[in-house]
């Protein structure tokens, strides 16, 4: 990939830099099959309940 010239489109260039930076993490998935999906699901539930409860000051409301 080092032989390619830089891309004139900033978004594509940024994507290329991100992929190069995270290359080892991306490829590790294929070796291990491990993901952080469970953690993200729990975090999503926590954030959902935080949004639902926003502004709740007492249980009578």
PDB file of N, H, CA, C and O in Angstrom:
ATOM      1  N   UNK A   1       0.810  -1.201   0.000  1.00  0.00           N
ATOM      2  CA  UNK A   1       0.000   0.000   0.000  1.00  0.00           C
ATOM      3  C   UNK A   1       0.850   1.260   0.000  1.00  0.00           C
ATOM      4  O   UNK A   1       0.373   2.339  -0.353  1.00  0.00           O
ATOM      5  N   UNK A   2       2.094   1.123   0.392  1.00  0.00           N
ATOM      6  H   UNK A   2       2.481   0.247   0.678  1.00  0.00           H
ATOM      7  CA  UNK A   2       2.949   2.286   0.442  1.00  0.00           C
ATOM      8  C   UNK A   2       3.283   2.816  -0.941  1.00  0.00           C
ATOM      9  O   UNK A   2       3.736   3.953  -1.075  1.00  0.00           O
ATOM     10  N   UNK A   3       3.065   2.003  -1.978  1.00  0.00           N
ATOM     11  H   UNK A   3       2.697   1.079  -1.870  1.00  0.00           H
ATOM     12  CA  UNK A   3       3.408   2.426  -3.325  1.00  0.00           C
ATOM     13  C   UNK A   3       2.339   3.301  -3.964  1.00  0.00           C
ATOM     14  O   UNK A   3       2.597   3.935  -4.987  1.00  0.00           O
ATOM     15  N   UNK A   4       1.132   3.348  -3.376  1.00  0.00           N
ATOM     16  H   UNK A   4       0.922   2.833  -2.545  1.00  0.00           H
ATOM     17  CA  UNK A   4       0.069   4.163  -3.943  1.00  0.00           C
ATOM     18  C   UNK A   4       0.254   5.624  -3.560  1.00  0.00           C
ATOM     19  O   UNK A   4       0.649   5.922  -2.433  1.00  0.00           O
ATOM     20  N   UNK A   5      -0.028   6.543  -4.490  1.00  0.00           N
ATOM     21  H   UNK A   5      -0.348   6.300  -5.406  1.00  0.00           H
ATOM     22  CA  UNK A   5       0.034   7.961  -4.135  1.00  0.00           C
ATOM     23  C   UNK A   5      -1.114   8.314  -3.194  1.00  0.00           C
ATOM     24  O   UNK A   5      -2.102   7.584  -3.107  1.00  0.00           O
ATOM     25  N   UNK A   6      -0.981   9.417  -2.503  1.00  0.00           N
ATOM     26  H   UNK A   6      -0.179  10.010  -2.573  1.00  0.00           H
ATOM     27  CA  UNK A   6      -2.041   9.813  -1.583  1.00  0.00           C
ATOM     28  C   UNK A   6      -3.301  10.170  -2.363  1.00  0.00           C
ATOM     29  O   UNK A   6      -3.229  10.671  -3.486  1.00  0.00           O
ATOM     30  N   UNK A   7      -4.422   9.914  -1.773  1.00  0.00           N
ATOM     31  H   UNK A   7      -4.481   9.507  -0.862  1.00  0.00           H
ATOM     32  CA  UNK A   7      -5.710  10.133  -2.426  1.00  0.00           C
ATOM     33  C   UNK A   7      -6.107  11.598  -2.314  1.00  0.00           C
ATOM     34  O   UNK A   7      -5.950  12.187  -1.245  1.00  0.00           O
ATOM     35  N   UNK A   8      -6.615  12.204  -3.382  1.00  0.00           N
ATOM     36  H   UNK A   8      -6.742  11.725  -4.251  1.00  0.00           H
ATOM     37  CA  UNK A   8      -7.029  13.610  -3.311  1.00  0.00           C
ATOM     38  C   UNK A   8      -8.357  13.806  -2.569  1.00  0.00           C
ATOM     39  O   UNK A   8      -8.710  14.932  -2.220  1.00  0.00           O
ATOM     40  N   UNK A   9      -9.088  12.722  -2.328  1.00  0.00           N
ATOM     41  H   UNK A   9      -8.801  11.807  -2.611  1.00  0.00           H
ATOM     42  CA  UNK A   9     -10.368  12.824  -1.612  1.00  0.00           C
ATOM     43  C   UNK A   9     -10.079  12.641  -0.125  1.00  0.00           C
ATOM     44  O   UNK A   9      -9.660  11.559   0.286  1.00  0.00           O
ATOM     45  N   UNK A  10     -10.294  13.682   0.695  1.00  0.00           N
ATOM     46  H   UNK A  10     -10.634  14.561   0.361  1.00  0.00           H
ATOM     47  CA  UNK A  10      -9.912  13.611   2.116  1.00  0.00           C
ATOM     48  C   UNK A  10     -10.561  12.469   2.879  1.00  0.00           C
ATOM     49  O   UNK A  10      -9.920  11.854   3.731  1.00  0.00           O
ATOM     50  N   UNK A  11     -11.822  12.177   2.585  1.00  0.00           N
ATOM     51  H   UNK A  11     -12.342  12.677   1.893  1.00  0.00           H
ATOM     52  CA  UNK A  11     -12.523  11.124   3.313  1.00  0.00           C
ATOM     53  C   UNK A  11     -11.919   9.750   3.021  1.00  0.00           C
ATOM     54  O   UNK A  11     -11.779   8.924   3.923  1.00  0.00           O
ATOM     55  N   UNK A  12     -11.565   9.510   1.769  1.00  0.00           N
ATOM     56  H   UNK A  12     -11.678  10.180   1.036  1.00  0.00           H
ATOM     57  CA  UNK A  12     -10.976   8.228   1.385  1.00  0.00           C
ATOM     58  C   UNK A  12      -9.569   8.115   1.970  1.00  0.00           C
ATOM     59  O   UNK A  12      -9.167   7.047   2.433  1.00  0.00           O
ATOM     60  N   UNK A  13      -8.827   9.216   1.948  1.00  0.00           N
ATOM     61  H   UNK A  13      -9.153  10.083   1.572  1.00  0.00           H
ATOM     62  CA  UNK A  13      -7.491   9.209   2.529  1.00  0.00           C
ATOM     63  C   UNK A  13      -7.561   8.918   4.031  1.00  0.00           C
ATOM     64  O   UNK A  13      -6.740   8.173   4.567  1.00  0.00           O
ATOM     65  N   UNK A  14      -8.542   9.510   4.695  1.00  0.00           N
ATOM     66  H   UNK A  14      -9.208  10.116   4.260  1.00  0.00           H
ATOM     67  CA  UNK A  14      -8.714   9.280   6.134  1.00  0.00           C
ATOM     68  C   UNK A  14      -9.071   7.818   6.410  1.00  0.00           C
ATOM     69  O   UNK A  14      -8.566   7.219   7.360  1.00  0.00           O
ATOM     70  N   UNK A  15      -9.942   7.248   5.576  1.00  0.00           N
ATOM     71  H   UNK A  15     -10.353   7.734   4.805  1.00  0.00           H
ATOM     72  CA  UNK A  15     -10.301   5.833   5.716  1.00  0.00           C
ATOM     73  C   UNK A  15      -9.069   4.954   5.543  1.00  0.00           C
ATOM     74  O   UNK A  15      -8.868   4.004   6.299  1.00  0.00           O
ATOM     75  N   UNK A  16      -8.246   5.272   4.547  1.00  0.00           N
ATOM     76  H   UNK A  16      -8.410   6.044   3.933  1.00  0.00           H
ATOM     77  CA  UNK A  16      -7.029   4.498   4.322  1.00  0.00           C
ATOM     78  C   UNK A  16      -6.089   4.553   5.515  1.00  0.00           C
ATOM     79  O   UNK A  16      -5.498   3.541   5.890  1.00  0.00           O
ATOM     80  N   UNK A  17      -5.947   5.737   6.115  1.00  0.00           N
ATOM     81  H   UNK A  17      -6.427   6.559   5.809  1.00  0.00           H
ATOM     82  CA  UNK A  17      -5.087   5.861   7.300  1.00  0.00           C
ATOM     83  C   UNK A  17      -5.650   5.072   8.466  1.00  0.00           C
ATOM     84  O   UNK A  17      -4.899   4.435   9.204  1.00  0.00           O
ATOM     85  N   UNK A  18      -6.967   5.106   8.643  1.00  0.00           N
ATOM     86  H   UNK A  18      -7.578   5.624   8.043  1.00  0.00           H
ATOM     87  CA  UNK A  18      -7.594   4.363   9.740  1.00  0.00           C
ATOM     88  C   UNK A  18      -7.421   2.857   9.546  1.00  0.00           C
ATOM     89  O   UNK A  18      -7.127   2.135  10.499  1.00  0.00           O
ATOM     90  N   UNK A  19      -7.603   2.387   8.314  1.00  0.00           N
ATOM     91  H   UNK A  19      -7.841   2.974   7.540  1.00  0.00           H
ATOM     92  CA  UNK A  19      -7.442   0.955   8.047  1.00  0.00           C
ATOM     93  C   UNK A  19      -6.006   0.514   8.275  1.00  0.00           C
ATOM     94  O   UNK A  19      -5.760  -0.568   8.808  1.00  0.00           O
ATOM     95  N   UNK A  20      -5.067   1.346   7.873  1.00  0.00           N
ATOM     96  H   UNK A  20      -5.267   2.225   7.440  1.00  0.00           H
ATOM     97  CA  UNK A  20      -3.661   0.999   8.094  1.00  0.00           C
ATOM     98  C   UNK A  20      -3.344   0.961   9.583  1.00  0.00           C
ATOM     99  O   UNK A  20      -2.609   0.091  10.049  1.00  0.00           O
ATOM    100  N   UNK A  21      -3.909   1.920  10.332  1.00  0.00           N
ATOM    101  H   UNK A  21      -4.506   2.627   9.953  1.00  0.00           H
ATOM    102  CA  UNK A  21      -3.648   1.997  11.776  1.00  0.00           C
ATOM    103  C   UNK A  21      -4.231   0.788  12.508  1.00  0.00           C
ATOM    104  O   UNK A  21      -3.602   0.268  13.430  1.00  0.00           O
ATOM    105  N   UNK A  22      -5.423   0.333  12.112  1.00  0.00           N
ATOM    106  H   UNK A  22      -5.933   0.756  11.363  1.00  0.00           H
ATOM    107  CA  UNK A  22      -6.130  -0.740  12.802  1.00  0.00           C
ATOM    108  C   UNK A  22      -5.958  -2.093  12.122  1.00  0.00           C
ATOM    109  O   UNK A  22      -6.694  -3.032  12.426  1.00  0.00           O
ATOM    110  N   UNK A  23      -5.002  -2.207  11.212  1.00  0.00           N
ATOM    111  H   UNK A  23      -4.404  -1.445  10.965  1.00  0.00           H
ATOM    112  CA  UNK A  23      -4.794  -3.437  10.448  1.00  0.00           C
ATOM    113  C   UNK A  23      -4.658  -4.664  11.339  1.00  0.00           C
ATOM    114  O   UNK A  23      -5.307  -5.679  11.088  1.00  0.00           O
ATOM    115  N   UNK A  24      -3.832  -4.589  12.369  1.00  0.00           N
ATOM    116  H   UNK A  24      -3.305  -3.764  12.572  1.00  0.00           H
ATOM    117  CA  UNK A  24      -3.613  -5.740  13.248  1.00  0.00           C
ATOM    118  C   UNK A  24      -4.896  -6.147  13.966  1.00  0.00           C
ATOM    119  O   UNK A  24      -5.178  -7.338  14.100  1.00  0.00           O
ATOM    120  N   UNK A  25      -5.672  -5.176  14.427  1.00  0.00           N
ATOM    121  H   UNK A  25      -5.443  -4.209  14.319  1.00  0.00           H
ATOM    122  CA  UNK A  25      -6.921  -5.487  15.129  1.00  0.00           C
ATOM    123  C   UNK A  25      -7.937  -6.125  14.186  1.00  0.00           C
ATOM    124  O   UNK A  25      -8.630  -7.067  14.570  1.00  0.00           O
ATOM    125  N   UNK A  26      -8.031  -5.624  12.962  1.00  0.00           N
ATOM    126  H   UNK A  26      -7.468  -4.859  12.650  1.00  0.00           H
ATOM    127  CA  UNK A  26      -8.948  -6.215  11.989  1.00  0.00           C
ATOM    128  C   UNK A  26      -8.567  -7.654  11.676  1.00  0.00           C
ATOM    129  O   UNK A  26      -9.423  -8.538  11.657  1.00  0.00           O
ATOM    130  N   UNK A  27      -7.305  -7.884  11.436  1.00  0.00           N
ATOM    131  H   UNK A  27      -6.610  -7.165  11.451  1.00  0.00           H
ATOM    132  CA  UNK A  27      -6.857  -9.221  11.078  1.00  0.00           C
ATOM    133  C   UNK A  27      -6.914 -10.187  12.258  1.00  0.00           C
ATOM    134  O   UNK A  27      -7.045 -11.394  12.057  1.00  0.00           O
ATOM    135  N   UNK A  28      -6.818  -9.679  13.477  1.00  0.00           N
ATOM    136  H   UNK A  28      -6.711  -8.698  13.641  1.00  0.00           H
ATOM    137  CA  UNK A  28      -6.888 -10.533  14.662  1.00  0.00           C
ATOM    138  C   UNK A  28      -8.255 -11.202  14.776  1.00  0.00           C
ATOM    139  O   UNK A  28      -8.357 -12.309  15.303  1.00  0.00           O
ATOM    140  N   UNK A  29      -9.293 -10.548  14.294  1.00  0.00           N
ATOM    141  H   UNK A  29      -9.209  -9.648  13.866  1.00  0.00           H
ATOM    142  CA  UNK A  29     -10.624 -11.143  14.342  1.00  0.00           C
ATOM    143  C   UNK A  29     -10.648 -12.479  13.595  1.00  0.00           C
ATOM    144  O   UNK A  29     -11.268 -13.437  14.057  1.00  0.00           O
ATOM    145  N   UNK A  30      -9.985 -12.543  12.457  1.00  0.00           N
ATOM    146  H   UNK A  30      -9.482 -11.765  12.081  1.00  0.00           H
ATOM    147  CA  UNK A  30     -10.010 -13.766  11.652  1.00  0.00           C
ATOM    148  C   UNK A  30      -9.207 -14.882  12.310  1.00  0.00           C
ATOM    149  O   UNK A  30      -9.463 -16.060  12.059  1.00  0.00           O
ATOM    150  N   UNK A  31      -8.237 -14.521  13.151  1.00  0.00           N
ATOM    151  H   UNK A  31      -8.028 -13.564  13.355  1.00  0.00           H
ATOM    152  CA  UNK A  31      -7.464 -15.534  13.872  1.00  0.00           C
ATOM    153  C   UNK A  31      -8.212 -16.043  15.098  1.00  0.00           C
ATOM    154  O   UNK A  31      -8.185 -17.239  15.388  1.00  0.00           O
ATOM    155  N   UNK A  32      -8.877 -15.146  15.819  1.00  0.00           N
ATOM    156  H   UNK A  32      -8.898 -14.174  15.583  1.00  0.00           H
ATOM    157  CA  UNK A  32      -9.481 -15.510  17.096  1.00  0.00           C
ATOM    158  C   UNK A  32     -11.001 -15.658  17.032  1.00  0.00           C
ATOM    159  O   UNK A  32     -11.568 -16.473  17.761  1.00  0.00           O
ATOM    160  N   UNK A  33     -11.664 -14.893  16.183  1.00  0.00           N
ATOM    161  H   UNK A  33     -11.203 -14.232  15.591  1.00  0.00           H
ATOM    162  CA  UNK A  33     -13.118 -14.889  16.124  1.00  0.00           C
ATOM    163  C   UNK A  33     -13.743 -14.115  17.267  1.00  0.00           C
ATOM    164  O   UNK A  33     -14.966 -14.093  17.409  1.00  0.00           O
ATOM    165  N   UNK A  34     -12.910 -13.476  18.088  1.00  0.00           N
ATOM    166  H   UNK A  34     -11.917 -13.494  17.973  1.00  0.00           H
ATOM    167  CA  UNK A  34     -13.403 -12.727  19.243  1.00  0.00           C
ATOM    168  C   UNK A  34     -13.852 -11.334  18.814  1.00  0.00           C
ATOM    169  O   UNK A  34     -13.190 -10.680  18.008  1.00  0.00           O
ATOM    170  N   UNK A  35     -14.978 -10.888  19.358  1.00  0.00           N
ATOM    171  H   UNK A  35     -15.515 -11.419  20.013  1.00  0.00           H
ATOM    172  CA  UNK A  35     -15.471  -9.538  19.102  1.00  0.00           C
ATOM    173  C   UNK A  35     -15.863  -8.908  20.426  1.00  0.00           C
ATOM    174  O   UNK A  35     -15.895  -9.570  21.463  1.00  0.00           O
ATOM    175  N   UNK A  36     -16.159  -7.627  20.375  1.00  0.00           N
ATOM    176  H   UNK A  36     -16.134  -7.088  19.532  1.00  0.00           H
ATOM    177  CA  UNK A  36     -16.645  -6.939  21.564  1.00  0.00           C
ATOM    178  C   UNK A  36     -18.154  -6.721  21.464  1.00  0.00           C
ATOM    179  O   UNK A  36     -18.687  -5.782  22.056  1.00  0.00           O
ATOM    180  N   UNK A  37     -18.838  -7.580  20.722  1.00  0.00           N
ATOM    181  H   UNK A  37     -18.405  -8.342  20.241  1.00  0.00           H
ATOM    182  CA  UNK A  37     -20.274  -7.448  20.514  1.00  0.00           C
ATOM    183  C   UNK A  37     -21.077  -7.516  21.799  1.00  0.00           C
ATOM    184  O   UNK A  37     -22.028  -6.753  21.973  1.00  0.00           O
ATOM    185  N   UNK A  38     -20.709  -8.420  22.706  1.00  0.00           N
ATOM    186  H   UNK A  38     -19.937  -9.040  22.564  1.00  0.00           H
ATOM    187  CA  UNK A  38     -21.430  -8.523  23.983  1.00  0.00           C
ATOM    188  C   UNK A  38     -21.302  -7.263  24.811  1.00  0.00           C
ATOM    189  O   UNK A  38     -22.278  -6.792  25.396  1.00  0.00           O
ATOM    190  N   UNK A  39     -20.108  -6.721  24.861  1.00  0.00           N
ATOM    191  H   UNK A  39     -19.315  -7.103  24.386  1.00  0.00           H
ATOM    192  CA  UNK A  39     -19.879  -5.476  25.604  1.00  0.00           C
ATOM    193  C   UNK A  39     -20.683  -4.334  24.997  1.00  0.00           C
ATOM    194  O   UNK A  39     -21.285  -3.542  25.722  1.00  0.00           O
ATOM    195  N   UNK A  40     -20.697  -4.246  23.671  1.00  0.00           N
ATOM    196  H   UNK A  40     -20.208  -4.890  23.082  1.00  0.00           H
ATOM    197  CA  UNK A  40     -21.443  -3.183  23.005  1.00  0.00           C
ATOM    198  C   UNK A  40     -22.947  -3.335  23.238  1.00  0.00           C
ATOM    199  O   UNK A  40     -23.651  -2.333  23.362  1.00  0.00           O
ATOM    200  N   UNK A  41     -23.450  -4.571  23.299  1.00  0.00           N
ATOM    201  H   UNK A  41     -22.878  -5.385  23.199  1.00  0.00           H
ATOM    202  CA  UNK A  41     -24.873  -4.791  23.551  1.00  0.00           C
ATOM    203  C   UNK A  41     -25.257  -4.326  24.946  1.00  0.00           C
ATOM    204  O   UNK A  41     -26.285  -3.672  25.125  1.00  0.00           O
ATOM    205  N   UNK A  42     -24.443  -4.656  25.927  1.00  0.00           N
ATOM    206  H   UNK A  42     -23.608  -5.188  25.782  1.00  0.00           H
ATOM    207  CA  UNK A  42     -24.710  -4.211  27.301  1.00  0.00           C
ATOM    208  C   UNK A  42     -24.645  -2.698  27.384  1.00  0.00           C
ATOM    209  O   UNK A  42     -25.489  -2.073  28.026  1.00  0.00           O
ATOM    210  N   UNK A  43     -23.642  -2.100  26.735  1.00  0.00           N
ATOM    211  H   UNK A  43     -22.957  -2.608  26.213  1.00  0.00           H
ATOM    212  CA  UNK A  43     -23.523  -0.650  26.748  1.00  0.00           C
ATOM    213  C   UNK A  43     -24.739  -0.001  26.086  1.00  0.00           C
ATOM    214  O   UNK A  43     -25.212   1.039  26.545  1.00  0.00           O
ATOM    215  N   UNK A  44     -25.247  -0.608  25.009  1.00  0.00           N
ATOM    216  H   UNK A  44     -24.862  -1.452  24.636  1.00  0.00           H
ATOM    217  CA  UNK A  44     -26.435  -0.082  24.352  1.00  0.00           C
ATOM    218  C   UNK A  44     -27.647  -0.100  25.264  1.00  0.00           C
ATOM    219  O   UNK A  44     -28.440   0.842  25.265  1.00  0.00           O
ATOM    220  N   UNK A  45     -27.798  -1.170  26.041  1.00  0.00           N
ATOM    221  H   UNK A  45     -27.154  -1.935  26.040  1.00  0.00           H
ATOM    222  CA  UNK A  45     -28.917  -1.243  26.989  1.00  0.00           C
ATOM    223  C   UNK A  45     -28.780  -0.193  28.089  1.00  0.00           C
ATOM    224  O   UNK A  45     -29.762   0.439  28.477  1.00  0.00           O
ATOM    225  N   UNK A  46     -27.572  -0.014  28.582  1.00  0.00           N
ATOM    226  H   UNK A  46     -26.774  -0.527  28.267  1.00  0.00           H
ATOM    227  CA  UNK A  46     -27.341   1.008  29.613  1.00  0.00           C
ATOM    228  C   UNK A  46     -27.677   2.392  29.073  1.00  0.00           C
ATOM    229  O   UNK A  46     -28.354   3.177  29.737  1.00  0.00           O
ATOM    230  N   UNK A  47     -27.201   2.688  27.864  1.00  0.00           N
ATOM    231  H   UNK A  47     -26.651   2.051  27.324  1.00  0.00           H
ATOM    232  CA  UNK A  47     -27.473   3.997  27.269  1.00  0.00           C
ATOM    233  C   UNK A  47     -28.965   4.182  26.996  1.00  0.00           C
ATOM    234  O   UNK A  47     -29.487   5.284  27.166  1.00  0.00           O
ATOM    235  N   UNK A  48     -29.653   3.132  26.578  1.00  0.00           N
ATOM    236  H   UNK A  48     -29.229   2.237  26.439  1.00  0.00           H
ATOM    237  CA  UNK A  48     -31.089   3.209  26.347  1.00  0.00           C
ATOM    238  C   UNK A  48     -31.809   3.597  27.632  1.00  0.00           C
ATOM    239  O   UNK A  48     -32.660   4.486  27.627  1.00  0.00           O
ATOM    240  N   UNK A  49     -31.469   2.935  28.729  1.00  0.00           N
ATOM    241  H   UNK A  49     -30.777   2.212  28.733  1.00  0.00           H
ATOM    242  CA  UNK A  49     -32.145   3.224  29.994  1.00  0.00           C
ATOM    243  C   UNK A  49     -31.748   4.587  30.543  1.00  0.00           C
ATOM    244  O   UNK A  49     -32.543   5.231  31.228  1.00  0.00           O
ATOM    245  N   UNK A  50     -30.552   5.028  30.259  1.00  0.00           N
ATOM    246  H   UNK A  50     -29.906   4.505  29.703  1.00  0.00           H
ATOM    247  CA  UNK A  50     -30.165   6.398  30.651  1.00  0.00           C
ATOM    248  C   UNK A  50     -31.021   7.415  29.918  1.00  0.00           C
ATOM    249  O   UNK A  50     -31.459   8.401  30.511  1.00  0.00           O
ATOM    250  N   UNK A  51     -31.268   7.182  28.617  1.00  0.00           N
ATOM    251  H   UNK A  51     -30.912   6.381  28.136  1.00  0.00           H
ATOM    252  CA  UNK A  51     -32.098   8.113  27.849  1.00  0.00           C
ATOM    253  C   UNK A  51     -33.540   8.098  28.342  1.00  0.00           C
ATOM    254  O   UNK A  51     -34.179   9.146  28.439  1.00  0.00           O
ATOM    255  N   UNK A  52     -34.051   6.909  28.652  1.00  0.00           N
ATOM    256  H   UNK A  52     -33.532   6.057  28.573  1.00  0.00           H
ATOM    257  CA  UNK A  52     -35.427   6.790  29.128  1.00  0.00           C
ATOM    258  C   UNK A  52     -35.588   7.502  30.468  1.00  0.00           C
ATOM    259  O   UNK A  52     -36.595   8.169  30.704  1.00  0.00           O
ATOM    260  N   UNK A  53     -34.593   7.360  31.343  1.00  0.00           N
ATOM    261  H   UNK A  53     -33.774   6.818  31.151  1.00  0.00           H
ATOM    262  CA  UNK A  53     -34.698   7.891  32.701  1.00  0.00           C
ATOM    263  C   UNK A  53     -34.263   9.354  32.811  1.00  0.00           C
ATOM    264  O   UNK A  53     -34.322   9.934  33.895  1.00  0.00           O
ATOM    265  N   UNK A  54     -33.835   9.945  31.718  1.00  0.00           N
ATOM    266  H   UNK A  54     -33.787   9.473  30.838  1.00  0.00           H
ATOM    267  CA  UNK A  54     -33.350  11.325  31.792  1.00  0.00           C
ATOM    268  C   UNK A  54     -34.436  12.256  32.312  1.00  0.00           C
ATOM    269  O   UNK A  54     -35.556  12.267  31.803  1.00  0.00           O
ATOM    270  N   UNK A  55     -34.100  13.015  33.302  1.00  0.00           N
ATOM    271  H   UNK A  55     -33.190  13.006  33.715  1.00  0.00           H
ATOM    272  CA  UNK A  55     -35.048  13.955  33.868  1.00  0.00           C
ATOM    273  C   UNK A  55     -35.899  13.368  34.981  1.00  0.00           C
ATOM    274  O   UNK A  55     -36.648  14.102  35.625  1.00  0.00           O
ATOM    275  N   UNK A  56     -35.808  12.070  35.225  1.00  0.00           N
ATOM    276  H   UNK A  56     -35.200  11.473  34.701  1.00  0.00           H
ATOM    277  CA  UNK A  56     -36.587  11.452  36.301  1.00  0.00           C
ATOM    278  C   UNK A  56     -35.963  11.806  37.634  1.00  0.00           C
ATOM    279  O   UNK A  56     -34.841  11.391  37.923  1.00  0.00           O
ATOM    280  N   UNK A  57     -36.688  12.579  38.464  1.00  0.00           N
ATOM    281  H   UNK A  57     -37.600  12.915  38.229  1.00  0.00           H
ATOM    282  CA  UNK A  57     -36.126  12.995  39.745  1.00  0.00           C
ATOM    283  C   UNK A  57     -36.680  12.184  40.901  1.00  0.00           C
ATOM    284  O   UNK A  57     -36.031  12.076  41.942  1.00  0.00           O
ATOM    285  N   UNK A  58     -37.872  11.607  40.742  1.00  0.00           N
ATOM    286  H   UNK A  58     -38.400  11.695  39.896  1.00  0.00           H
ATOM    287  CA  UNK A  58     -38.397  10.715  41.770  1.00  0.00           C
ATOM    288  C   UNK A  58     -39.302   9.676  41.110  1.00  0.00           C
ATOM    289  O   UNK A  58     -39.721   9.849  39.966  1.00  0.00           O
ATOM    290  N   UNK A  59     -39.594   8.622  41.819  1.00  0.00           N
ATOM    291  H   UNK A  59     -39.253   8.481  42.748  1.00  0.00           H
ATOM    292  CA  UNK A  59     -40.334   7.514  41.231  1.00  0.00           C
ATOM    293  C   UNK A  59     -41.816   7.806  41.050  1.00  0.00           C
ATOM    294  O   UNK A  59     -42.499   7.050  40.360  1.00  0.00           O
ATOM    295  N   UNK A  60     -42.335   8.873  41.643  1.00  0.00           N
ATOM    296  H   UNK A  60     -41.780   9.487  42.204  1.00  0.00           H
ATOM    297  CA  UNK A  60     -43.744   9.201  41.472  1.00  0.00           C
ATOM    298  C   UNK A  60     -44.030   9.843  40.130  1.00  0.00           C
ATOM    299  O   UNK A  60     -45.177   9.842  39.683  1.00  0.00           O
ATOM    300  N   UNK A  61     -43.023  10.388  39.481  1.00  0.00           N
ATOM    301  H   UNK A  61     -42.091  10.388  39.845  1.00  0.00           H
ATOM    302  CA  UNK A  61     -43.232  11.010  38.172  1.00  0.00           C
ATOM    303  C   UNK A  61     -43.407   9.931  37.164  1.00  0.00           C
ATOM    304  O   UNK A  61     -43.598  10.216  35.982  1.00  0.00           O
TER     305      UNK A  61
END
